[in-house]
Amino acid sequence: MTIHLRRLSTLLAVVSLLLLSACTKYNFVETGLAQREYPGSMWAYFESHPYDWSMMVRLSKRIGLQSAFEGTSTYGKQITCFGITNHSWRRYLLKQYADEITNNGGDGEAEAQKLTDDQVLELLDKLDANKAKAFILNGVIPSEAIPLESFTPGRASTDSSNPIGTGGKTYTMASGKKLWIYSFRTAFNNVPGTGPEQLFLVSASTQVTSFVASHNIRTTTGIVHSLQYNFRPTDF
């Protein structure tokens, strides 16, 4: 009886290990924003993940920012990029399109919903180059590749007249824009400080707080932190 129990225990242990291995492999499928290490430049990373970054690539090519992500520009060999995903670009473009039609007396929302993907790309191609460059460089820290764990912890402001809280650090972005950036460990099961660490970016000029959806995507020319899907390029 003892031998059978030992065999059963061994079998259960093996099965448990296999299940754990399967779960681990599933949780770390190297696709999209789940990939934390990329063996190439930031530009190559963007190109290889079109679901999230095809608009960033298309726009950067047109306005001459490709070298910034290849590490060959004046912004440095290593940069930190708070990346704007396709969802954010699309929402911004559709909102601009809808507002223009509405201002001319039409139903902007309804017309915007009818646009095809190709028509949205046409809007992207018409986006003012200087404005687009500022949008992208507002999210770039030059000459530093900063992972989540190296940002200074802080706390959100409780003063409605001042969006800058305590701790954190103010960074001058590649565009010249200043952003207050801080990390904060959120609550888990209502226990403060036991949840995942998050990264928050605050613009004093717009008084908007944005957070990072995916951290520490490491490339050979820097680190990408992907901004939340509902981020707006005008939030900075």
N, C-alpha and C positions, 0 to 999 in steps of 0.2 A: 504493500500500500504506500509506504514511504517513497519507494522508487518511482511509482506512478505519479505521486504528488510532485516530486522533484522534476520529472520530465514535463509535467504540465506547467510548472512554474517557469522552466526554461523556455518552453514553447511560447508562453504568454509574454515573456521578456523580449524574445525575438520579434514577435508580432508587434509589440509596442514600439520597439526601435524602428521597425520598418515603417510603421504609421507615422512616427515622428519625422523620419527622413523624408517621407512623401510630403508631409505638410510643409517642411522647411523648403523643399524644392519648389513647391507650389507658390509659397509666399515670396520667393525671390526669383520669379520668372524675369529674365532680362528683357524687358520690353517697356517702351515708353519711359515714364518718369520713375519706374521701379529700379532702373539700372543706375547703380551708385558709382561704378567705376567704368570709365570709357577710355579705351587705349588710343586716343587720338585727340586732336584739337577740339576746342569748344565748337568751332565752325563745323567740323566733321560730325560732331555729336548732333548738332541741330539738323544737319542734312540727313542724318540717318534715322531721325525720328519725326517724320513729316506730320504725323497726326497732331502733334502739339506745336511744332516749330516751323512748318512750311511757310507761313506768312512772315515770320521773322526773317527767314532766309531770303525770301523774295524781296522784301522791303530793304534789307541790308545790302543786297547786291545792287539795287537801284541807286541807293544814296551813298554808296561807298564805305560801308562799315564792316565789310567782310574781314579786312585786315585786323580789326579790333579783336575779333574772336579767334583769329589765327595767331595772335601774339606777335604781330609784326608792325603794330602801329605805335603811335606816341603814347597810347594808353598803357603800354607795358606788356611784357612777355607773359605776365600772369595777371588776371583780373577776376573780380567777383561780379557776377551778373545775376541780377534779379530779373529773370526772364518773363516776358509777356507772351502768353500762349495764344494759339489761334482763336480760342474762345473769346478772349478779351478783345483781340483785334476785330473779330467779326461783330461782337456786340457794339463796339464803338462805331464802326463803319455804318451799321444798320441804324443806329441811333442818329448819327449825323444825317444820313439819307432821309430818314423819316421826318426829322425836324425841318429839313429844307422843304419837303413837300407840304408839310403841315403849315409852314409859314406862307406858302403860296396858295393856301386855301384847300388843299387836298387832304385825303386820309393817309397820312404818312405811315402809320403803323401797318395798315393793310397792304400798302404798296411794298413796304420793306419785306414783309413776309413772303412776297411773291418772287423775290430775287433768287436766282440760281447761284450756285457756287462760282461759276464763271463771272457772273455779274458782280458778285462781292469782290472778286479779285480785281475787276476793273476799277472798283472804288478804291481798293488798296493802291493800285497803280497811279491813281489820281491824287492820292494824299500828298499834301505839300511836303517837299523834301526836308525843309528846315524843321517843320513841326515833327515829322517822323523821326528825324535824327535826335531831337530833344527828348521825345518819348522814350527812345531806346537808351540813350546815354543817361537819362535820369536814373536808370536802374543799374548803372555800372560804377563800381568802385575801381579806379585805376590802380595798376601796379601792386595789387594785393589779392591773394586768393584766400578768402576768409571762410572757414567752415563754421557751422552753427555753434559749435562748442567754444569758439574763440570770440564770439560777440559778448559784449558786456551785459550782464543781467540788469534788469530794470523793472519799473512798475509804471503802469499807465497813469496818465494825469487824472486827477479828480477835480481839476479846475476847468470849468467849461470855457473860460476865456483864454486858457493857455493849454495847447495840446501836448506840450512837452512835459513828461513826467519826471520821475527820479531815476538815477542810474543811467544805464545805456551810454551811448556815445553818438555825437553828431559827426556825420561823414560828409565830405564834399564829393559829390558824384562827378563823373566825367563831363557832364553838361554844365557843371558849376552850381547845380541845385544842391541845397543842403537838406539832408534827411537825418532825423533822429532814429537810430536803430537800437533795439534792445531785445534781449532774449528773456523768456519767462517760462517757468515750469508750471504748467496748468494743473488743475485738480483732477483726481481720479477717485471715483466713488465718493465724491464730496469731501475728499481729504486734500487740502491745499498742498501744493508742492510735490505731489506724488505722481502726477501725470506726465505726458510727453512734453519735452521742451519745445517751445514755439519761438518763432522769430517775427518781430513786428517792426514795421517801418512807418514813421510818422512824418508827414509833410506839414511844416508850420505854415506854409503859404496857403494850402488848401484845407488844412485842419482835418485831413483824412488819414485814418490809420488802416494800413494794409497788412496782411499776414502772408507768410510763405506756406504754400501747400506741400512742397516737396523740397527737402534740404540736401545739401552736400552731394550734388552730382559732380563728381570729380573728373576733369579732363586734363590733358597735358598743358593746356594754356589757362587753366583757372577752374573756378568752381561756379556751378550754376545752382541758384535757388529759384525754383519755379513759383511764381506768384499765383495766388488763388484764381480760379477760373472767372470769378465775378469782378476781378480787378479791372479798373478802367484806366487807360493810358493817361487820362487827365487827372488821376488821383494824386499824382505827385506835383 
